[in-house]
Amino acid sequence: MFSTNFTRLLVPLLCISALAQAQQKKILGFNDSSSVHQQNLENLFDKQLDRVHIGETIKALSANPHHIGSANGAAVAQEILKRFQSYGWDAKIETYQVLFPTPKERVLELTGPTTYKALLKEPALKEDATSGQSGQLPTYNAWSADGDVEGALVYVNFGLPEDYEYLARTGVDVKGKIVIAKYGRSWRGSKPKVAQEHGAIGCIIYSDPKEDGYYAGDVYPTGAFKNEFGVQRGSVMDIVIHPGDPLTPNIGATAQAQRLERSQAINLLKIPVLPISYHDAAPLLKALDGPVAPDEWKGALPFTYHIGGGKAKVHLKLSFNWDIKPCHNVIATLKGSEAPDQWVIRGNHHDAWVNGAADPISGLAALLEEAKAIGALYKQGFKPRRTLVYCAWDGEEPGLLGSTEWAEDHAAELREKAVVYINSDNNGRGFFNASGSHALETLVNEVAKEIIDPQTKVNLLARKQASDILKASTVKQKKDRAARLNMNIGAMGSGSDYSSFLQHLGIPSLDLGFGGEDSGGEYHSIYDSYDDYSRFKDPGFYYGVSLAQAAGHTVLRVANSEVVPFDFRRLYETVNGYTTELIDLASTMRESTILENQLINDRIYQLATDTAKHLLPPKQKLAVPYLDFSALQNALTVFDTVTATLSLQKDVNQSVYQAEQQLLNEKGLPGRSWYQHTLYAPGFYTGYGVKTIPGVREAIEQRRWAEAQEQIAIVSASINKLSNYLQKLKAH
Amino acid sequence: MFSTNFTRLLVPLLCISALAQAQQKKILGFNDSSSVHQQNLENLFDKQLDRVHIGETIKALSANPHHIGSANGAAVAQEILKRFQSYGWDAKIETYQVLFPTPKERVLELTGPTTYKALLKEPALKEDATSGQSGQLPTYNAWSADGDVEGALVYVNFGLPEDYEYLARTGVDVKGKIVIAKYGRSWRGSKPKVAQEHGAIGCIIYSDPKEDGYYAGDVYPTGAFKNEFGVQRGSVMDIVIHPGDPLTPNIGATAQAQRLERSQAINLLKIPVLPISYHDAAPLLKALDGPVAPDEWKGALPFTYHIGGGKAKVHLKLSFNWDIKPCHNVIATLKGSEAPDQWVIRGNHHDAWVNGAADPISGLAALLEEAKAIGALYKQGFKPRRTLVYCAWDGEEPGLLGSTEWAEDHAAELREKAVVYINSDNNGRGFFNASGSHALETLVNEVAKEIIDPQTKVNLLARKQASDILKASTVKQKKDRAARLNMNIGAMGSGSDYSSFLQHLGIPSLDLGFGGEDSGGEYHSIYDSYDDYSRFKDPGFYYGVSLAQAAGHTVLRVANSEVVPFDFRRLYETVNGYTTELIDLASTMRESTILENQLINDRIYQLATDTAKHLLPPKQKLAVPYLDFSALQNALTVFDTVTATLSLQKDVNQSVYQAEQQLLNEKGLPGRSWYQHTLYAPGFYTGYGVKTIPGVREAIEQRRWAEAQEQIAIVSASINKLSNYLQKLKAH
């Protein structure tokens, strides 16, 4: 907690009634009186937050294109370093040497039956001051393979595995062909990966105006949505195998590190892939013949969507500079007064695809505002009980490079010292979102309940609750949600810098942000600019303050708590829910497989389907066996008992924050050993999207029954390990 | 049944095994031996059906535009007369004198902020031989009011009552403005009616490519779907008040009939309304400003849909020739050998909006093929037991004019003699559809089970079952449907010539047809041509034969049955299902109203909705009281008992077919006395779409609780009346 000095300073500032009010609330991890002090500290912290300053930070740090490896990127790191230092923090830059490909040549053309040469260029707009700057990375997908291919074009919808199942029913094969998939539903990197698995020789990804364009709303610069020329850049590294530098898995990419050959890297594609605008996609899609796409595949371009595979041909030629680039992480610390070896880590990346006003600067500006506020309090005498480590990561965009290399490099120290990792990334107007380790769910709720939404003047939980109620589809679901103020936090997949901390090292992590009223099409385009941000994402920068409050209060509570604020009861309840889902999943799949096979046997598909469409029936699937879930159920029974009566004491702090590490399995997930957490992982085919209890869930979904049974044993063992660990803390 | 003579003729034609096979099946209304004879007759009937001839009929009768009142229309009636006579039927034309408006002037222009003058014209296509003919009715909605209006334009989605509820939340009012609604979801006539109720001064209806254009598939003439210039003509008479000549409700529009003034007609609009193509709609919609339309409102045009109500203004000027025109029904009879005063009536209209190859000639061609086949059998000695009355109606398109005037004119005779009315209309490739009186459901199933689908070679029920199984959304629903071969027939709303027979006179009715693989955009346009039909609707005319089989077998079974083939048990089960629905509906509305009012009270809408959208919360609604359904439940208990043991005898035939008349309430439905059936009516706001137990259902839906209670008493009384009536037949 803060020092005696500071307490003395603080109390006179508060009026009696405020103090009385604050005293009514006991915070997790604090006693009655330290709760009051903590809340007073948070009030003072809030007073330091300045939305105008946040806006200025966003403007300054997004003033130029600043991707990893660029001079502007290095300058942004220096500027951040300078700011931390000016706030009174102990800051430094830790640089790694990472592979980062940039385009050398990009050609996409329709070669038959008509011709079209893709522009592959977003035009500057007079309404967007930075859109015409030099130094912009061209539109591309980082980690595409080099390639020069020509072939028939096939439209594969979102490029999901089930889209290829449908494709097989139409008789169209992608082998030796080039596919065009639209952004959405799955992470972009899954699209070329699945295409490659099916034998495609190239992949084009485009933004359909249905998901990302005029269908959603007025387009930029009139409105926020993607105009016809906008392109979503982005990484297609197979981060579900592992993120970070492909040449240095599991170790820090220091200058001296032993590196793989690029051909040995296990998370790189073998086919070329290129993202394009809907302006460039339209002539390609319009040229397709073959079957008419089913309704669920149709987008918002003004013609009939066909699947192709016939006469329409494209030529795709891509080559890249495969350079090693410096990756500058800025690390700032404020030493803890009582437990300097317990680290509360907070991070947000600083590199952008182009200017990145929203992604990542909006989140980074909040982080810097927190650092500024804490620095100011520090100057007034506040000392955090634990050490604060504030990080601005480089190279997140190509594949979480900076955070992963740092985490791998400092793995041993982090396992020992890291209490929690709190991430943010792009931020905007709207509702509070939180995901992460469920042992932190109570903490998040307590924090959110005391922060006021700037637009509606109710607390964050009440606004979230209102949104959830209206989204619920049945009266019962609405009533259930209305009956509780608390929110559930989501589980984390991938797509931002928490991944190494949580999924590789087992450090309890959170990802915080606001959004839902900030929709637009600027993501990873040249239009993710200050002009766009200040008009459409968070006008007035009110939610920059909200994020600084939410993350700052969370940091300060963990930092100052007497007993680190973990609630394993919420973890039990969440995992119990996942288990019920898995049992239901297996059972539903069993029932539907039996039925489906019967329908196929009975020729129901042939009888029901328009014969003129020549659609083949689906293939029969092997029956779903009964799985033995008893090990998991028994593990949960023990975990239930242990967590029902768990009361944590001050002297077990380190053991408490290391508890989540018990959930790691050192062999990792099947086929991807880097991912060691048995509860949370990005989905093998969803990419960013999480799979909970991933070993079991993915084995069931992908119908690998023996593996599912093995994974049940593994996750049961990890839960038992955690139960035993916590049981010892009780006995302590 | 057929005469002794004919039986003797027939038997030698059949081989022993076919006879043995046929003997296994006992048909409803026949005994064991007469079942065999009937099936043999049906086999002979089928042999007379010729798909090539059906195609020739379609080509001949759709060779020219032939709307009601046109010289070509009169010629088509004459041609049909001649054909019936050539088939050996006693045929005549019965002509009524009906009001029928045609356009004098049509102007639609965008007058601000930009300008556009609508084409209001479908171009001729070289791929469509009849598309450039003279004599085409221009694109218009019959029964639009004359009007010359200018005002701000408002987009109202489908123009449903709930769309106006949403509109109110945006703060946009249509009072004094012109609305543009898209085709779909509700019957076209409901759109201007609801607009008028909300104070709009004009209404434009357009075909959005989402529902009716390139979104669905390739457009005409490449594919079957609506091209940018296609327009759906159609009537906007308020047929849910009453169909038929607006000047002669309840009576036949004979030359001498006493007529209302047009201003006295209760089913005519007071505002002008015009249908347009998506080519003409696009500039209008694009000019709209105001709020962005919600997702459910968005169509497939390539821009952002806005609601308008601001600067975009249109001028709509329409005037019409309000002429009295002759309406030529062709009525052909084949006298019954044993019960000539029991009429089995079969009908299909002959008038079209333009050429009408699909609508109505495809159905009419099947009807004529039936007449030809029956005529041929007649010449070989077959005499139907009951009289067959085959009708080709005129003036269906503007508002069921021909059939309604005929039914009203012959009401007394029909109440006495009409056993059943069997309707068809446009027909196409695909699945068998049947709707109508549920006492006929068993008959329909027995017929459908013995007809083989021309594409899949299974019987019609098996194909329908396959389709229903795949459409079912849950495993349980799929299994349930797979467990029974029989199909449920639908309930009838309006939109074709059965309406007067069933809903005004209580004559048991059916509507039969095929479709589902014949989708396209030709409906009520100049492209509903032979060229279109033979390419896209029923290539080879196989389903013309199927319809002739389904309707023909049904006619012949009712005509020849010893006891008319009614099954009131199916009626009981159906009505019992409707009652459960109504009780659930009231209960669901009660629960959701309580919840919704609470959410509004708690400001949940304000908290959950993007404040930048300025969307008002919904208005609170009065609580839903508990209704007393006991009268209906008790009536069903009695109906259950009566129908559980009902066994009909030959000597009660007339009483059996008149049973459905017991379900009429002579006061009619609230506000629309013409509709007397207490179980089936077109919905007041759905138009063609049916409402079952309409008095009760619509009172609940529209929250008129006292009326709902009154209507429960009325429908209960009508069910009791039917139970008593059937009870007497049992006692008989």
Interface residues (C-beta under 8 A of the other chain):
Chain A: P209 Y214 Y215 A216 G217 D218 V219 G223 F225 V292 K298 A300 L301 P302 F303 T304 R429 G430 Q455 T456 V458 A462 R463 A466 S467 I469 L470 V475 K478 K479 A482 G516 E517 T588 E591 S592 L595 Q598 L599 D602 R603 I604 Y605 Q606 L607 A608 T609 D610 T611 A612
Chain B: P209 Y214 Y215 A216 G217 D218 V219 G223 F225 V292 K298 A300 L301 P302 F303 T304 R429 G430 Q455 T456 V458 A462 R463 A466 S467 I469 L470 V475 K478 K479 A482 G516 E517 T588 E591 S592 L595 Q598 L599 D602 R603 I604 Y605 Q606 L607 A608 T609 D610 T611 A612
